[in-house]
Amino acid sequence: MISQTVRPAAIRNPLEQVTQIRRWRCARITMRSGKLVGIERRWFVGSVSMAQVWWQSRYGRPDDDYCWLDYHTPLGMPAFLTLDYIHSGRTAGYKTFVGACHVLDEVARIRNACAIVAHVSTSAITDRLLLRLGWERHLENRSGRHWIKRFYDGYPESSLDRYL
């Protein structure tokens, strides 16, 4: 089971600590049972292999309703966020996963990001769900499932209060 405590440096309400969120290049959003546990600074961008994704999807998922999302701002590209990795428990509910995505949208708003990009390597996250959350196919001429969520025309209405 993933620990229910977070380090004191974790941000429990992103709207109260926007300066920190703007400074952090890499971070992890942690949700449990549909509620934000915290956003924690990460010192390095996590490198995840396809083998690790496969292994964790088969054997490394505890029976728990949690989800974490790792993201970073690529060097030299401050207007973008990259969604690096999503990890969830076997009983993670829709509200927990979607809540993490909405918190990431709020981080994008705070950071004035133009877009979030992701390479989705698991079929558990369907194209239909991504479309429903406002993502679009991207780089279709390349192998893999590349997705982008653009904010050129503004940000979606904040739903952060539902997850605090």
C-alpha positions, 0 to 999 in steps of 0.5 A: 500500500502506498503511504497516505502521508506526504512530505511536508514540502508537498503542496496540498492546494496549488492555488496557495503556492503558485510561486513554487509550482512555477519554479519546479521543473519536475513534480509528481501529483498524487491523488487518493480516493478522488482527492489531491494528496499533494504535489511534490517536487522531483529533482530529476525527470524519471526515465521509464522503459516500456519493460517497466510499464509492462512489468508494473501493469502486470505485477506492480500495482497494489490494490489501492485507489491511488494515482500519481502523475509525473510531469516536467517542463522540457529544458529550453521549452518553458511553454510546455509540460510533458506528462511522463508517467502515470501509475495507479492502483488496481482499484483506482477509480475514474474520479482519482485518475480524472482528478489527477488530470484536472490538477495537471490542467491547473498546473498548466494554467499556473505555469502559463503552459501552451500545451501538455504532451504525452506518449501513451503506451498503455491500452488501459488509457483509451483514445476515447477517454483522452478525447473526452479529457480534451486531448488530441492525437499528435505526431500521427506520422510517428510510431506510438500514441502521441497526444497533446492538450493545447491551451492556445485558446485558453484553459478549461474552467477550473474544477480543482475545488472538487479534488481538494 
